[in-house]
């Protein structure tokens, strides 16, 4: 019998590669103020920080999960300068 443990490192790698693939497949996302290398790195870093903070809290806590999901929902708009979904300091 085996226990399934999420491999955060691979998930982060796949999301990073997915953002680069979006930029490669649709040139309208390529540019200085769009999906630049720095922007992709920043998005992945923000997501990692949110997940790390949730991981350090009580993993079964519904409130911590809700906060984590709200923060993940705000990452992309936040990167685009829209802070309407930013509800938490993190």
BELWO-V663334 format. One record per run of one state. SS is the DSSP state (h for helix, s for strand, l for the rest). FROM is the first residue (numbers start at 1). LEN is the number of residues. If there is no record, write none. Layout:
# BELWO-V663334
ss: (SS & SS)
from: (FROM & FROM)
len: (LEN & LEN)
This chain:
# BELWO-V663334
ss: (l & h & l & h & l & h & l & h & l)
from: (1 & 8 & 26 & 27 & 30 & 37 & 57 & 62 & 80)
len: (7 & 18 & 1 & 3 & 7 & 20 & 5 & 18 & 11)
